[in-house]
Amino acid sequence: MEVTSTSNSNPIQPRRNSLEERIDITRVNRDGIQEATEDISEIRAPQEPFALRGQRQATEGQGTRSQQDRIDLSDDAKRLLASKDAANEKVDERRKERLAELEKSYREGTLASRERIERAATAMLTPS
């Protein structure tokens, strides 16, 4: 490269004439966004409640079916379900009783006894 002794004291000429149309580099994006928002007019409208939408979809999807889907439980399954509910009620009752005992011990100041702390520590440190 050769350096000459000419100076660039003259103003730099603009590359474009100021009257020419400027380049709009965002036009493509703006046009795409405009087209997309026109296509999704349903999303812009207020959404129908979820329950109503589910009912509408169920009736549209039924087609020629005359009845809706249903599940029939056997007698054994019903008995098992009833016994499980009864067992859960027993557990809830025992839990309430145990919480009442712990609350009473806490209020009396006997909840954090040395014996209880040692039992808890042993249970925590003993591998299962």
N, C-alpha and C positions, 0 to 999 in steps of 0.2 A: 504494500500500500504506500502510496506516495502522498505526502502532505505538501500542499501548495500554500503560498502566502496570500491567498485571496481571503477576504473577510466576508462574512455574511451579514453585512450591516443592513441589507434591504429586508423589508418585511416578507415573511413567508406567504406565498400565494395560497389561498384556500383551495382545497382539492375539489370542492363542489361550488357551484354557484349557489348563492343564498336563496335564490328563487326556486331551485329544484326541490322536488318532494324529498323529505327526509325518510330515512329507512326506519320502519317500525318493526323492531325485532320481537315485540310482544304480540303482534297482531294474530299470529297463528294460535298462540295460547288462548287469547281472549275469544277468538272465534270458536275454538274447541269447547271452551267453558260454556259459551252461549248455547251451542248445540246440545251439550250434555244437560244443561238445566232445562231446556225445552223438552227433552226426552223423559225427564223424571218429574213431570208435573204431578204425578200421583203422590210422590214423596213430599212435595211442597204442600199438598192439601192436608187438612187435619186428619190424623189417623183415626180409624174407627177403634173402639175399645177392643181389647184382646178377646174377651168372651164373645162378643158379637162376630168378630172375624172368625173365631173357631167354629161357631155355629154355621156361619155362611159357608165356610170351606167344607164342613161335614155334609151339608145339604147338597152342595155342588158336586162333591165327590161320590155321593151315593149312587147316582145314575139310576139304574133300574132296580136297585135293591129296595125292598118294601119295608125292611126293618133295620134298626141300628144294631151295631155290634154289641154283644153282651158277654159276660162271663158267668158261668154257673159253677158254684162251689159244691163239692161233694159233702155228704153228711160228716165224714171223718174230718175234712178240712174245717168245717164249721165248729165241730167239737174241739179240735186242736186250737183254733182261734179263741174260743171261749175260755178254754183252760189257760191259755197264755195270758189273756186279759186278767183272769182271776189271780194268776201268779204275780203279775205286775202290780196289782192292787195290794197284795201281801207285802211285796218288796217296798212299795211306797209307804205302807203303814209302819214296817220295821224301820225304815229310814227316818221317818218322823219321830219315832220313839227314841232312836239312837241320838238324833240331833237334840232332842229335849234333854236326854241324859248328859250329853256333852256341854250343853248350855248351863245346866245346873252345876256341873263340876267346875266350869269356868267361873261362874258367879261365886261359888264357895271358895275358890282359890285352890282347888285340889286337882285341877286338870294337868298341870305341869309338875307332877310329883317326880321324885328321883326314880322310882320304880317304873313309871310309865316312860320316862325318857330312856332308861336303859333297855326296856323292851322294844321301843321304836328303833333305837340304834342297832340292836341285835338283828331285828327284822330287816333293816336297811342294808346291813353289812353281810348278812348270810346269803350266799348264792342260792338261787331258787332251783 
